[in-house]
Every structure is written in C-alpha cells, then in structure tokens.
Amino acid sequence: MAQHSLISVEHLSRRYGNTLAVNDVSFSVQRGEVLGFLGPNGAGKSTTMQMLTGNLAPSAGAIRINGIDLLEAPREAKRHLGFLPEQPPLYRDLNVDEYLGFCARLHQIPRARIARAVAESKERCGLGEVGRRLIHQLSKGYQQRVGIAQAIIHGPEVVILDEPTVGLDPIQIREIRQLIRELGGEHSVILSTHILPEVQATCDRVQIIQRGELVLSDTIAGIVQRMQGSSVILGLRRPPDEASLLALEGVQAVQALDDGRLRILHARQHNPAEALATAAAQRDWGLYELSPERLSLEEVFVNLTTRETPAEEGQP
C-alpha cells in the first residue's frame, strides 16, 4: 500500500520583483520520514521554508499539509503543522510549564487536556526535570528542546525544524539529533540545515536547492552511492611505467600522488580493481594498497551547488 504524503508541494514558485527566488519546486514527504533540506545562502531554502509554514504566499503552485490546501484553508492546514524557526519563539521570563501551557492555548487545545499535552511534550523532549525553571536560566540546548516542545505540543503530523542545532555544544547536538530521529517515528519532519553531518545522522532523504531549483532529491543510500568516486588509490612498492597501467581494462588515467601512491581514474561502471590486483600479483609490483576513493558529502554538495555559477552582478 502506498504511503500517505503528509506534505505535498507542487510547482512552487516565488518572485521578488524580477528575481525568481524559487522556481517550480515539487516534492512530497511521507509519514515517518525525515527530509533534509539543504542549500547554500541565497539558494531559496529560507523562502521555501517560509512558504511551507504559511508565513509567505507563493507566486505560483500549491502546498498541501495532510491533504489540506495551505492557501485555501490556512488555519485548518496549520493545525497539522509544527514549526521551530532558527530563533526559537520563547518567552524567557516564563518558566517551561507556563510557556508550554501558553502554547497549548494558542493551539486551542481544550483546557481539560492542556496539562496532559504539556506533560507529554516535556517527556518527549527530555524536559521533565526543568518544568519550574525560568527559560532564560536554561542552557542553549535546553532552550532548543523547549522550542521543539512547543512545535509538537498539539500533536502535528508535520514538524519543520530550521537549523535546530546552531550554537549547541557537541553533546547537546547529539541529544537534539536523537530527538529528531525519534520525532521521525510519528511525524513527517523537514530539517533545514547547513550542517552536512547532521543530514547523515538524522535524515532518511536529502534535497538540495540551488538558485531556486531542486538539483538533488535522493535517499541517504543514494547519496552514499554518489559518494562512491570513480577512482581507486593504488600503492605499489615496484610500480611499472604508466603505459603498463593504462593498458589494463577499465583504467582511464593515472595520477601520481605526493606520497608515492597512484590515483587510478576509471569509468563508474568499470572498476579496474580486480585487474590491478591480478596484474600486481603476476608481475610482482609489490601491491600494498588498493582502495576505492570516496567523495565526502561536502564534496557532493559543493559539486552540485557550484555548477554553472552565474557571474556576480555587474561582472561580465
């Protein structure tokens, strides 16, 4: 049975005067999925997030939250949506219980259910021991937890988190990432971030936006496949001449590295590792290393977001 799309975006565009900030973007997010939404500064990521949360009207296109059109029925659609902006909307002179109770009333949770909703959101976000603490007395990590708690207090199907770990220390980052993974078990989560390891640690799928257009939409497994480079590193104690290596099936080019090893370039579909190992053994080349060279996620990201970069305004 097909999964239910809790977020559906169709042909979304947004213009600022003559500038097309977001251009014909379409995607969906399934129940229980954590989607990483990536893009360099100025790529259209923040504009897209603002449209998804109903804070900015699109110039064209449609957004459906749990099947409800965000433009036609914004109040109803937003009942299914929780949002944590990059700067959490906290009232720092309230304690955690007071603040979450206030958020529950904003979401029109019936009075009889407010205490239970506050308790449940605190438990899920690890805030059980700090309910009576003033928010401004909490660490940055705990303030982020409070921000996530307000985003989920009304039990939304969709949770959108904008840069949720910015400014946290490494221990706090690990805790928030674990919380995001847990949220993905019951909600659809969109995680907007610049932090590439965060995507690998928390997301099921990745989308990269550049110059207002989606340039990649893939699963983490697919990203890992893209990270498989078209080269292998070869270490030989008695290396032959370059022509002998180029004669082997699949070898396209040979590059000498500073440490004496060789980079062997090949077509993605024709890895010459077996041919290299066989030739090294038969011809006594003294093989001591033969390993695939992998791109980092950062290199994949840079490759995708720097293609055909337009000239700066005013430059030829």
N, C-alpha and C positions, 0 to 999 in steps of 0.2 A: 504494500500500500504506500502511495506517495506521501512524503512528509508534508506537513502543513507549513506554508510560508507565513511567518508572523510579521515579517517586513517585506513589502514588495515595492520596489522603486522602478518606474517605467519612464524612460526617455526624459529624465530630469535635466533641466537647463536653468541657468540663472545668468542674466545680463546685468551689468552695471554700466549704463550708457552704451558705449560701443564695445565695451570689454565683455567677452563671453567667459565668465568665471568658471562655470560648469557647463559641459557640453554633452547632452544626450547620454546621460549616465543611467544604466539599468542594472539592477541586481536584486537578489532576494536573500533572506536569511531564514533558516529553518528553526523550528523549535529545538532547543537543546544545543544550539550551535553558537560558538564564539567566533566572531568575524573580526579579524584585524584590519583596520582601515588606515593605510599608510599614505604619506605623501610629503614631499619637501615643502618648505614655506612657500606660499603663493600658488600651490598646486590646485586649490579648490577644495581641500579637505574640510576646513572650518566652515566654508559656505555650505557644503553638503550636510555637515552635522547640524547647522542651524536650520536648514530646510527640513531635515528628518525629525527634528524636535518641535517643529511648528513655530519657530521663532523668526523665520524668514520665509516669505512666499516665493515659490519658484516662478520663473518666467514661463516655463512650459513643463509639462509632464505630470505624473501622478504618484502619490505616496499612499500606501495602504498599511495601516497598523492593525494586525489581527483581522484583516479583511475590511476595515473601515477606512473610507477615504478621508485623509487628514485635512484636505481642503474643504470638502463638503460638510463634514461633521467633526470639526476640530476638537470640540470639548469631549465628545464621546471617544474619539480616537486616542486622545491624550490620557484617558483613564487607563489605557493599556500600556502606557509608556512611562518609564522612569529614567531620569536624566541626572548625571553628575557632570557639571561643567568643570573646566580646568581649575577654576577657583570655586571651591565648594560654597554653596549659598548658606553659610552658617551664621546664626546669631550668637556671637561668642560670649555674651553676658548671660545667656541662659545655660542651665545645666542640660545634660544629654536627654534626660527624661522629658523635661519641659519642651525642649526643641522638637523632639520626635513627636510628642503629643500635638504640638502646634502643626507640624507637617501632616499628621494624620487628619486633623480637622480641615486643613486646606484641601486634602484629597476626599473630603466628605465621607470619611469612614464613620459609620454610626457610633454615637457616643458610647454605647454598651460594648463596642468592640475595640475601642481605642487602646485601652490598657493591654489587651492581648496582642494587638498589632505592634505596639511599641516593644513589648517583651520579645516577640518573635524576631523582629528586625534586629534588636540588640543581640539576641542569641546568635543569629546567623552571622553577624559582623563582629563577634567577639567583644561586645561592649558591656557584658553583664556586670562587671565589677565597677563600672565608671558612671552609672546612671545618674548619680547625685553630684558628679564633678562638673564644674563650670567648663564650658567648651574651650575657653581661652587658656585654661590651665592644662589642657591635654597636649600631648606631643603631636607633631605634624602627622605621624602615621595614624594615631587615633582620631584626629580630625578628619582624615580621609575616610576612615571607617564610618564615622558619623555621616559624612557626605553620602556614602554608599547606602547606609541605612535609610536615609531619607528618600533615596531613589527607589527603594524596594518596599517601603513600608505599606503601600497599598496593593502589593502583590501583582505588579505589572507583568505582562507576558514579555515585554521588550524592555531591555535596560541598555542605555547608551552611556558610555564612560569616556570622557575626554581627558586624556593624559592623566590617568589616576595615580601614577606613581612618581610624578615630577616632584623633586625636592625631598624624597624619602631616603633614609639610610638603607644599606643593603638588607638588613634583617626585616625592616618594615616593607621593603619591596617584595621580598619573598612571601611575606604574610598576605599582602594585598593580592599578589598573583594567585596564591592558593585560593583566596576568597573568590576571585573572578572565575577560576575553574569551577568552583562549587556552584556559583550562580548559573553557569552554563548548563548545569544539570536540569534546571527547572525553567529557565528563561531563554530567550534569544538575546545574545549580548553582542553589541558592537563596541569594539575597543579602538578608539582613535589614539594613536601614539606615534612618536618619533623613535621610540626605543626598540631596535630590531630584536634583541634577545627576548624582549617581552612578548613579541609575537610568537617566537618559537616555544616559549614557556607556557603560553596560555591559550593560543588560538587553534581552531580547527581548520580555518581557511583564511586566506590573505587576499586583500585587494589593494592595489597601488594606483593612486591617481596622480596624473601629471598633466599640467597645463589644461586642467578641467576635464580630462578624459581618463577613463579607466584603461591602464596599459597592462594590467595583470589581474586575473582572478583565478586563484588556484588553491588547492588544499595544501596543507603543510607537507604531505607526502610528495605532492607535485613540485613544491618549492625545493625539497631535498633533491629531487631528480634533476631540477635545473642547476643545482649546486654541483652536480657531477660535471667536472670540467672535461674538456676534450684534450687532455694531456696526461702523461704519466711522468713521474720522476724516476730516472734510471741512474743507479750507481754502479760503476764498473771499475775494478782495480786495474784492468788492462784494456782500456777502451779501444775499439777499432777506429778506422777513419770514418768520416761522416758518410761516405758513399756506401759503406757496408750496412750502415743502419738504414739509410734511405731505401736500400734495395729490399728491405723486409716489408711484407704485406701490411698495409694499413699505416705505415709511417709516412707522414706528410712533410715534417720538418724537424730539425734537430737544433736545439739551442743550448749552448754551454752556460752553466751557472757558475757563480764566483767560487763556490766551494768544491768544484771539480765534478759535480754531478751533471747530468744532462736532462733537459726537458724535451720529451718526445711528443710532438703535436700530432693528432690523428683525427679523423672524422669520428663524430659521436657514435656512429653505428659500427665502426670497425676498430675496436680497441686492439692494439698490437701486443698486448702484454704477454700472451702465450707465445707468440712468435719470437719476442725478445728473450724470454726465459729459455726457450729451446735453443736459440742461436747462441746465447751466452754460455749454456752448458756444453754444447757441441764444440764451440770454438775457444773455450777456456778464456772467456773475457773477465772472469772473476766477479761475478754478479754479487753485490752485497745489498742492493736496494732496488725494489721495483714496486712503486706505489702510485695509485691514482691521485691526481692533483684536484683538489676540490675548491670551488669558489666559496667564499663566505656569503652569508645572507646579505651583508653590507655590499659586497661586490655585485650581487644580483640586483639589489636595489639601485645602486649607482648606475649600472648598465642600463636599466630600464628608464631611469629618470633623467638621464643626460643625453639621450639620443636626440639628435637634431635640435639641440637647444637653440632657440631663436636669438638673434643678435640683441644686445641691450638697446633700449630705446635711445635713439639718436646716433646709433652706430650703424655703419654700412652693412 
